[in-house]
Structure formats: structure tokens, C-alpha cells
């Protein structure tokens, strides 16, 4: 499964044409050369396909978020994008410590997070759903978590949702959604709470014969945005302006279809 996903993501990356490329963690990615030396540093947790993922084979970051920020950087006049891998639990602290200029990592906007950082406008609407083994059945609402072993990505909003429900037999925090999917397949967990976009991507790319959504119900809507330190409202404005323009383009439509197809 892991090798299949890696190959698929590599194909997706190779198919994309964006203004700025991406390279190894902590290194810069070259794009246009018209403004040499102007670098946008971006913090991300590259473990959340299809939003962001690091390819060992190509030594490059890829994913919807990665290609989106590369395109926005080009619109804003940057010559390079430098990606910095960071654990999600540390992403806001390091942003405020000026380790990078912005953070993009499938970040859900919450009041608690908005108190720490400044958010751009929403760039995509997502939501959270339940995934189960292909040959199992269970409810698809929050009540269905009662008495279940629930796998979640550690530190994620699904983990918060499962904790707030307060009825699971066990909440199993794991490093990645792919690890959580393997727990479902191996019978070590009863279900997984996951982003609907991420879940749809995994089901379409290598896991559709093993897992499925429990149903159509959305546990909670999810609005994703980029984060910037509180004292950098100028950058927030520039990102919002670039995002507004880019979303009107055919290039954005192609980017969305490449990673999400017609799924909404």
C-alpha cells in the first residue's frame, strides 16, 4: 500500500506544472528567476496526502497545498519557495518564532488557533467522516463512536472530535492517517475519523478494496486556511489577494481536479 501510494503521488507530482518547484526539507525550490533572492519560507507537516506529502524517491514535496502555495508565491513575485518540515504540534510555535513566513498543512481554523496566529481567507472547504473496513458496517454519526476503538492522526482535529464525543472505548493516536488505515485493515481499530478529502483520496488510490466511508454524514465541517504570525498582517493581505486572483484561473481548476477530481 505504501509503495503504491508513493508511486501514485510521484505520478501526480510529475504531472503538475506550477510556478515554483519543491525540493528536500529545509531547502529551497526554484521557480521564476525574475526576482532572484526573494524567498518565501513555508512550514508544513508533509504527512497529509493529498494536501502535502514528501516524496523520498524524488526528494520533493508534493500535494495540493504545496502546489497551491507555489503558485501563490509566483503571483506574489517570489523567486523561491523553501519548505520546512515540522511536526504539526509545533507548527504554530515555530511560525511565531519566525522559523518560516507562513504555515500550510491542512490547517483547520479554530478560535483557539486564531488567538495564536493570523489566518488567511479559507482556501478549501473540507469536513470529517468515519472510515471503516470494507466488510464492516456501523453508523456514520458521532454517536456511532460509542464503545468503538477509534484510530486518529495524533494532534489532529479528528482526535479532538473523538475526545469531545467522550464515548469511545479507546482513542488510538497514530503518526499518520495511513498508519490509522492499516489499523482498520488489521482489525486493531474499529474505525477512523478522517478528513473527507483525505479519505476519498486514499480510497481512490490503493485502499478502496479494503476500507470505505461508513456513510454520507459529515461529523463536522472544516475550513482550511494558511497561518501567518500575528504581526504580519501585510503578508496575510498579499496572500488573500493572490488567492482571490488564482482561484479565478483555469490553472486553479486544474490543480483542484488533479488532487480531488470532482469530489466536493
C-alpha positions in Angstrom: 0.0 0.0 0.0 2.7 2.4 1.0 4.7 1.8 -2.2 1.6 2.1 -4.3 0.7 5.5 -2.7 4.2 6.7 -3.1 4.1 5.8 -6.8 0.8 7.5 -7.4 1.8 10.6 -5.6 5.0 10.7 -7.7 2.9 10.5 -10.9 0.7 13.3 -9.7 3.7 15.4 -8.9 5.3 14.8 -12.2 2.0 15.8 -14.0 1.6 19.1 -12.3 3.0 22.3 -13.8 3.3 25.1 -11.3 5.3 28.3 -11.0 7.6 27.1 -8.3 9.0 23.6 -7.8 9.7 21.9 -4.5 12.7 20.1 -3.1 14.0 18.4 0.0 13.0 19.5 3.6 14.6 22.8 4.6 15.9 23.5 1.1 14.7 26.0 -1.5 12.6 25.3 -4.5 13.3 27.4 -7.6 10.7 29.0 -9.8 10.9 32.1 -11.9 14.3 33.9 -11.9 12.8 37.4 -12.3 13.2 38.3 -8.6 16.3 36.4 -7.6 16.8 36.0 -3.9 13.2 36.7 -2.8 12.3 33.5 -0.8 9.1 32.5 0.9 9.7 30.1 3.7 6.8 27.7 4.3 6.3 25.4 7.3 4.4 22.2 6.6 3.8 18.8 8.1 4.4 16.8 4.9 2.4 13.7 6.0 -1.1 14.5 5.0 -1.9 13.5 1.4 -3.4 14.8 -0.8 -2.7 18.1 0.8 1.1 17.7 1.5 3.4 14.8 1.2 7.2 14.3 0.9 8.5 12.1 -1.8 11.6 10.1 -0.8 12.0 8.9 -4.4 12.0 12.4 -5.9 13.3 14.2 -2.8 10.5 16.7 -3.2 7.3 18.0 -1.5 4.1 17.5 -3.4 0.4 17.8 -2.8 -2.5 20.3 -3.2 -1.2 22.7 -0.5 2.4 22.5 -1.9 1.4 23.3 -5.4 -1.1 26.0 -4.2 1.5 27.9 -2.2 4.0 27.6 -5.1 1.5 29.2 -7.5 0.6 31.9 -5.0 4.3 32.7 -4.4 4.8 33.2 -8.1 1.8 35.6 -8.2 3.3 37.5 -5.3 6.7 37.9 -7.0 8.8 35.4 -5.1 11.6 33.6 -6.9 11.8 30.6 -4.5 9.7 28.7 -2.0 11.6 26.9 0.8 9.6 24.2 2.6 10.4 23.3 6.2 9.1 20.0 7.6 7.7 20.3 11.2 5.6 18.2 13.4 2.1 19.6 13.4 2.0 20.0 17.2 4.9 22.5 16.9 3.8 24.3 13.7 2.4 27.5 15.3 5.1 27.9 17.9 7.8 27.7 15.2 5.8 30.1 13.0 5.7 32.7 15.8 9.4 32.1 16.4 10.0 33.2 12.7 11.3 29.8 11.6 9.2 30.4 8.4 6.9 33.0 7.0 3.7 31.0 6.7 2.3 27.6 7.6 0.2 25.5 5.3 -0.7 21.9 6.4 -4.4 21.3 6.1 -4.9 23.7 9.0 -8.4 23.9 10.5 -9.3 27.4 11.6 -10.5 27.4 15.3 -10.9 30.2 17.8 -8.1 28.8 19.9 -5.7 28.8 16.9 -6.9 32.2 15.8 -5.8 33.6 19.2 -2.2 32.5 18.4 -1.8 33.3 14.7 -3.4 35.2 11.9 -5.3 33.2 9.3 -5.8 33.9 5.6 -9.2 33.5 3.9 -10.4 29.9 3.6 -8.8 28.2 0.6 -10.8 25.0 0.7 -13.8 23.5 2.5 -13.5 20.1 3.8 -15.1 18.0 6.6 -14.7 15.0 8.8 -16.1 11.5 8.2 -15.8 8.0 9.5 -14.0 5.2 7.7 -14.4 1.5 8.4 -13.2 -1.8 7.0 -14.8 -2.7 3.7 -16.6 -5.8 5.1 -17.9 -4.0 8.2 -20.9 -1.7 8.9 -21.6 0.9 11.5 -23.3 4.2 11.9 -21.8 7.4 10.4 -22.7 9.9 13.1 -20.8 11.0 16.2 -23.0 8.6 18.3 -21.5 5.7 16.3 -18.2 6.1 18.1 -19.6 4.9 21.3 -17.8 1.8 22.5 -15.5 1.8 19.5 -11.7 1.7 19.1 -11.2 4.9 17.2 -8.0 5.5 15.2 -6.9 9.1 14.6 -3.9 11.1 13.5 -2.1 12.3 16.6 -2.8 16.0 17.3 -5.4 16.4 14.6 -8.9 17.8 14.6 -10.3 14.2 14.3 -8.5 13.4 17.5 -10.2 16.4 19.1 -13.6 15.4 17.7 -13.2 11.8 19.1 -12.2 13.1 22.5 -15.1 15.6 22.6 -17.5 12.8 21.9 -16.3 11.1 25.0 -17.9 7.8 24.3 -15.2 5.8 22.5 -13.8 2.7 24.2 -10.3 3.7 23.1 -8.8 6.6 21.1 -5.7 5.4 19.3 -3.4 8.3 18.3 -1.1 7.4 15.4 1.6 9.2 13.4 -0.3 9.4 10.1 -3.7 8.6 8.5 -2.0 5.9 6.5 -1.0 4.2 9.8 -4.5 4.6 11.0 -5.9 3.0 7.9 -3.6 0.0 8.5 -5.0 -0.3 12.0 -8.5 -0.6 10.4 -7.4 -3.2 7.9 -5.6 -5.2 10.5 -8.5 -5.1 12.9 -6.6 -3.2 15.6 -9.2 -0.4 15.4 -12.9 -0.3 14.6 -13.0 3.0 12.7 -11.0 6.1 11.7 -12.1 9.7 11.8 -10.5 11.5 8.9 -10.8 14.5 6.5 -13.3 13.6 3.8 -10.9 14.8 1.1 -8.0 12.8 2.5 -10.3 9.7 3.0 -11.6 10.0 -0.6 -8.0 10.2 -1.9 -6.9 7.1 0.0 -10.0 5.1 -1.1 -9.4 6.1 -4.7 -5.7 5.4 -4.5 -4.9 2.0 -3.2 -7.3 1.4 -0.3 -10.7 1.1 -2.0 -10.8 -2.7 -1.7 -10.0 -2.6 2.0 -11.9 0.4 3.5 -14.9 2.6 2.9 -16.8 5.5 4.3 -19.3 4.5 7.0 -21.9 6.7 5.3 -22.5 10.1 3.8 -22.8 12.0 7.1 -20.3 14.8 7.8 -19.3 14.9 11.5 -18.1 18.5 11.3 -17.5 20.9 8.6 -13.9 22.0 8.1 -12.5 25.3 6.7 -8.8 25.3 5.9 -6.6 28.4 5.8 -2.9 29.4 5.8 -1.4 30.7 9.0 0.8 33.8 9.4 2.3 35.3 12.6 0.0 37.9 14.2 2.4 40.8 13.5 2.5 40.2 9.7 -0.9 41.3 8.5 0.8 42.6 5.3 1.6 39.1 4.3 -2.0 38.0 5.1 -3.3 40.7 2.8 -0.9 39.7 0.0 -1.8 36.0 0.3 -5.5 36.8 0.2 -5.2 38.9 -2.9 -3.1 36.3 -4.7 -5.5 33.5 -3.6 -8.5 35.5 -4.9 -6.9 36.0 -8.3 -5.6 32.5 -8.6 -8.9 30.8 -7.8 -10.4 32.5 -10.8 -7.9 30.9 -13.2 -8.1 27.7 -15.2 -4.8 26.7 -13.5 -6.6 26.5 -10.2 -9.4 24.4 -11.6 -6.8 22.0 -13.0 -5.0 21.9 -9.7 -8.2 21.0 -7.8 -9.1 18.3 -10.3 -5.6 16.8 -10.2 -5.8 16.1 -6.5 -9.6 15.9 -5.8 -11.2 15.1 -9.1 -14.9 16.1 -9.0 -15.2 15.3 -5.3 -16.6 18.0 -3.0 
